[in-house]
Amino acid sequence: MGTNFTHKFFFAYFKFIFLFASFWLILLFFYFLFACFFLISHPHPFFCFWGNHYGRFFFSTLPSLIVSAALFL
């Protein structure tokens, strides 16, 4: 009689869900890379009165990186 129709249906369904989810995960990954590049290129002026350039960069982007990581995890 061949393979079970229900098995083929669920296999195609989960394959579609996996492809759809992987597409959005890849899109979110590229968005995360763009957000990190934007944060590195344009540090927020928060805490810009502390320390040297590297300290200002670290303290200015740290809250933004924490929020970005929390949104993507």
C-alpha distances in whole Angstrom, upper triangle without the diagonal:
4,7,8,10,13,14,14,16,18,18,20,22,24,24,26,28,29,30,32,33,34,36,38,39,40,42,44,44,46,48,49,50,52,54,55,56,58,59,61,62,64,65,66,69,69,71,73,76,75,76,75,72,70,70,70,67,65,67,66,62,61,61,59,57,56,55,53,51,51,49,47,46
4,7,9,12,11,11,14,16,15,17,19,21,21,23,25,25,26,29,30,31,32,35,36,36,38,40,41,43,45,46,47,49,50,51,53,55,56,57,59,60,61,62,66,66,68,69,73,72,72,72,69,66,67,67,64,62,63,63,59,58,58,56,53,53,52,50,48,48,46,43,43
4,6,9,8,7,11,12,12,13,16,17,17,19,22,22,23,25,27,27,29,32,32,33,35,37,38,39,41,42,44,46,47,48,50,51,53,54,56,57,58,59,63,62,65,66,69,68,69,68,66,63,64,63,60,59,60,59,55,55,54,52,50,49,48,46,44,44,43,40,39
4,6,5,6,9,10,11,13,14,16,17,19,20,21,23,25,26,27,29,31,31,33,35,36,37,39,41,42,43,45,46,48,49,51,52,54,55,57,57,58,62,61,63,65,68,67,68,68,65,62,63,63,60,58,59,58,55,54,53,51,49,48,47,45,43,43,41,39,38
4,5,5,6,9,10,11,12,14,15,16,18,20,21,22,24,26,27,29,30,31,33,35,36,38,39,40,42,44,45,46,48,49,51,52,54,55,56,56,60,60,62,64,67,66,67,67,64,61,62,62,58,57,58,57,53,52,52,50,48,47,46,43,42,41,40,37,37
4,5,5,6,8,10,10,12,14,15,16,18,20,21,22,24,26,27,28,30,32,33,34,36,37,38,40,42,43,44,46,48,49,50,52,53,54,54,58,57,60,61,65,64,65,64,62,59,60,59,56,55,55,54,51,50,49,47,45,44,43,41,40,39,37,35,34
4,5,5,6,9,10,11,12,14,15,16,18,20,21,22,24,26,27,28,30,31,32,34,36,37,38,40,41,43,45,46,47,49,50,52,52,53,57,56,58,60,63,62,63,62,60,57,58,58,54,53,54,53,49,48,48,46,44,43,42,40,38,37,36,33,32
4,6,5,6,9,10,10,12,14,15,16,18,20,21,22,24,25,27,29,30,31,33,34,36,37,39,40,42,43,45,46,48,49,50,51,52,56,55,58,59,63,62,63,62,59,57,57,57,54,52,53,52,49,48,47,45,43,43,42,39,38,37,36,33,32
4,5,5,6,9,10,11,12,14,15,16,18,20,21,23,24,26,27,29,30,32,33,34,36,38,39,40,42,43,45,46,48,49,50,50,54,54,56,58,61,61,61,61,58,56,56,56,53,51,52,51,47,47,46,44,42,41,40,38,36,36,34,31,31
4,5,5,6,8,10,10,12,14,15,16,18,20,21,22,24,26,27,28,30,31,32,34,36,37,38,40,41,43,44,46,47,48,48,52,51,54,55,59,58,59,58,56,53,54,53,50,48,49,48,45,44,43,41,39,38,37,35,33,33,31,29,28
4,5,5,6,9,10,10,12,14,15,16,18,20,21,22,24,25,26,28,30,31,33,34,36,37,39,40,41,43,45,46,47,47,51,51,53,54,58,57,58,57,54,52,52,52,49,47,48,48,44,43,42,40,38,38,37,34,33,33,31,28,27
4,6,5,6,9,10,10,12,14,15,16,18,20,21,23,24,25,27,29,30,31,33,34,36,37,39,40,42,43,44,46,46,50,50,52,54,57,56,57,57,54,51,52,52,48,47,48,47,43,43,42,40,38,38,36,34,33,32,30,28,27
4,5,5,6,9,10,11,12,14,15,17,18,20,21,23,24,26,27,28,30,32,33,34,36,37,39,41,42,43,44,44,48,48,50,52,55,55,55,55,52,50,50,50,47,45,46,45,41,41,40,38,36,35,34,32,30,30,28,26,25
4,5,5,6,8,10,10,12,14,15,16,18,20,21,22,24,25,26,28,30,31,32,34,36,37,38,40,41,42,42,46,46,48,49,53,52,53,52,50,47,48,47,44,43,44,43,39,38,37,35,33,33,32,29,28,27,26,23,22
4,5,5,6,9,10,10,12,14,15,16,18,20,21,23,24,25,27,29,30,31,33,34,36,37,39,40,41,42,46,45,48,49,53,52,52,52,49,46,47,47,43,42,43,42,39,38,38,35,33,33,32,29,28,28,26,23,23
4,5,5,6,9,10,11,13,14,15,17,18,20,21,23,24,26,27,28,30,32,33,34,36,37,39,40,40,44,44,47,48,51,51,52,51,48,46,47,46,43,42,43,41,38,37,37,34,32,32,31,28,27,27,25,22,23
4,6,5,6,8,10,11,12,14,15,16,18,20,21,22,24,26,27,28,30,31,32,34,36,37,38,38,42,41,44,45,49,48,49,49,46,44,44,44,40,39,40,39,35,35,34,31,30,29,28,25,24,24,22,19,19
4,5,5,6,8,10,10,12,14,15,16,18,20,21,22,24,25,26,28,30,31,32,34,35,36,37,41,40,43,44,48,47,47,47,44,42,42,42,39,37,38,37,34,33,33,30,28,28,27,24,23,23,21,18,18
4,5,5,6,9,10,10,12,14,15,17,18,20,21,23,24,26,27,28,30,32,33,34,35,36,40,40,43,44,47,47,47,46,44,41,42,42,38,37,38,37,33,33,33,30,28,29,27,24,24,24,22,19,19
4,6,5,6,9,10,11,12,14,16,17,18,20,21,22,24,26,27,29,30,32,33,34,34,38,38,41,42,46,45,46,45,42,40,41,40,37,36,37,35,32,32,31,28,27,27,25,23,22,22,20,17,18
4,5,5,6,9,10,10,12,14,15,16,18,20,21,22,24,25,26,28,30,31,32,32,36,36,38,40,43,43,43,43,40,38,38,38,34,33,34,33,29,29,28,26,24,24,22,20,19,19,17,14,14
4,5,5,6,8,10,10,12,14,15,16,18,20,21,22,24,25,27,28,30,31,32,36,35,38,39,42,42,42,41,39,36,37,37,33,32,33,32,29,28,28,25,23,24,23,20,19,19,17,14,15
4,5,5,6,9,10,11,12,14,15,17,18,20,21,23,24,26,27,28,30,31,34,35,37,38,42,41,42,41,38,36,37,36,33,32,33,32,28,28,28,25,23,24,23,20,19,20,18,15,16
4,5,5,6,8,10,10,12,14,15,16,18,20,21,22,24,25,26,27,28,32,32,34,36,39,39,40,39,36,34,35,34,31,30,31,29,26,26,25,22,21,21,20,16,16,17,14,12,13
4,5,5,6,9,10,10,12,14,15,16,18,20,21,22,24,25,26,27,31,31,33,34,38,37,38,37,34,32,32,32,29,27,29,27,24,24,23,21,18,19,18,15,14,15,13,10,11
4,5,5,6,9,10,11,12,14,15,17,18,20,21,22,24,25,27,30,31,33,34,37,37,37,36,33,31,32,31,28,27,29,27,24,24,24,21,19,20,19,16,15,17,15,12,13
4,5,5,6,9,10,11,12,14,15,16,18,20,21,22,24,25,28,29,32,32,36,36,37,35,32,31,32,30,27,27,28,26,23,23,23,20,18,20,18,15,15,17,14,11,14
4,5,5,6,9,10,10,12,14,15,16,18,20,20,21,22,26,26,29,30,33,33,34,33,30,28,29,28,25,24,25,23,20,20,20,17,15,16,15,11,12,13,10,8,11
4,5,5,6,9,10,11,12,14,15,17,18,20,21,22,26,26,28,29,33,32,32,31,28,26,27,27,23,22,24,22,19,19,19,16,14,16,15,11,11,14,12,8,11
4,5,5,6,9,10,10,12,14,15,16,18,19,21,25,26,28,28,32,32,32,31,28,26,27,26,23,23,24,22,19,20,20,17,15,17,17,13,13,16,14,11,14
4,5,5,6,9,10,10,12,14,15,16,17,19,22,23,26,26,30,30,31,30,26,25,26,25,21,21,22,20,17,18,18,14,13,15,14,10,12,14,12,10,13
4,5,5,6,9,10,10,12,14,15,16,17,21,21,23,24,28,27,28,27,24,22,23,22,19,18,19,18,14,15,15,12,10,12,11,8,9,11,10,8,11
4,5,5,6,9,10,11,12,14,15,17,21,22,24,24,28,27,27,26,23,21,22,21,18,18,20,18,14,16,17,13,11,14,14,11,11,15,13,11,14
4,5,5,6,9,10,10,12,14,16,19,21,23,23,27,27,27,26,22,21,23,21,18,18,20,17,14,16,17,13,12,15,15,11,13,16,14,13,16
4,5,5,6,9,10,10,11,13,16,17,20,20,24,24,25,24,21,19,20,19,15,16,17,14,11,13,13,10,9,12,11,8,11,13,12,11,15
4,5,5,6,9,10,10,12,16,17,19,19,23,22,22,21,18,16,18,16,13,13,15,13,9,11,12,9,8,11,12,9,10,13,13,12,15
4,5,5,6,8,10,13,16,18,20,19,23,23,23,21,18,16,18,17,13,14,16,14,11,14,15,12,11,15,15,12,14,17,16,15,18
4,5,5,6,8,10,14,15,18,17,21,22,22,21,17,17,18,16,13,14,16,13,10,13,14,11,11,15,14,12,14,17,16,16,19
4,6,5,5,8,11,12,15,14,18,18,19,18,15,14,15,13,9,11,12,9,7,10,11,8,8,12,12,10,13,15,15,15,18
4,6,6,9,12,14,15,14,18,18,18,16,13,11,13,12,8,10,12,10,8,11,13,11,10,14,15,13,15,18,18,18,20
4,6,10,12,15,16,15,19,19,19,17,13,13,15,13,10,13,15,12,10,14,16,13,13,17,17,16,18,21,20,20,23
4,6,9,12,14,12,16,17,18,16,13,13,15,12,9,12,13,10,9,13,14,12,13,16,16,15,18,20,20,20,23
4,6,8,10,9,13,14,15,14,11,11,11,9,6,9,9,6,6,10,11,9,11,14,14,14,17,19,19,20,22
4,5,8,8,12,13,15,15,12,13,12,9,8,10,9,5,6,10,10,9,11,14,13,14,17,18,18,20,22
4,6,5,9,11,13,13,11,13,12,8,9,11,10,6,9,12,12,12,14,17,16,17,20,21,22,24,26
4,5,8,9,12,14,12,13,11,8,9,10,8,5,8,10,10,10,13,15,15,16,19,20,21,23,25
4,5,6,9,11,11,11,9,6,9,9,6,6,10,11,11,13,15,16,17,19,20,21,23,25,26
4,6,8,9,8,10,9,5,8,10,8,7,11,13,13,14,17,18,19,20,22,24,25,27,28
4,7,9,10,12,10,7,11,12,10,10,14,15,16,18,20,21,22,24,25,27,28,30,31
4,7,9,10,7,6,10,10,9,10,13,14,15,17,19,20,21,23,24,26,27,29,30
4,7,8,6,6,10,10,10,12,14,15,17,19,20,21,23,24,25,27,29,30,31
4,6,5,6,9,10,11,12,14,15,18,19,20,22,24,24,26,28,29,30,31
4,6,5,6,9,10,10,12,14,17,17,18,20,22,22,23,26,27,28,29
4,5,5,6,9,10,11,12,15,16,15,18,20,20,21,24,25,26,27
4,5,5,6,8,10,10,13,15,15,17,19,20,21,23,25,25,26
4,6,5,6,8,10,12,13,14,16,18,19,20,22,24,25,26
4,6,5,6,8,11,11,12,14,16,16,18,20,21,22,23
4,5,6,6,9,10,10,12,14,15,15,18,20,20,21
4,6,5,7,9,10,11,13,15,16,17,19,21,22
4,6,7,8,9,11,12,14,15,17,18,20,21
4,6,5,6,9,10,10,12,14,15,16,18
4,5,5,6,9,10,10,12,14,15,16
4,5,5,6,9,10,11,12,14,15
4,5,5,6,9,10,11,12,14
4,5,5,6,8,10,11,12
4,5,5,6,9,10,11
4,5,5,6,9,10
4,5,5,6,9
4,5,5,6
4,6,5
4,6
4
